[in-house]
């Protein structure tokens, strides 16, 4: 997981990386295993998490899901991404 650009940069600079930042992609990835997902759609900001899901699926003997990423939607302010 330290291959993620953001993590690698912060690790080299000895900046903190929260445990939740490791757990979130793992938990989201395990969702793909539990659902036996064939395909998953997400925003471009979720690409790393989607790829983690593929890795975990392989470890569980499942065929890795196809991932499709979409550009982020702008919020009503025209700057920030749209929230949930």
DAFENJO-V424403 format. One line per field, one symbol per residue. psi: psi as a letter, one per 40 degrees, with the letter a starting at -180 (. if undefined). A space follows every 50 residues. Layout:
# DAFENJO-V424403
psi=???
This chain:
# DAFENJO-V424403
psi=deehddddddddefiihiddddddddddddddddefhdihhiideedddd dddddddddeeihhihihiiiihiaeeeciihi.
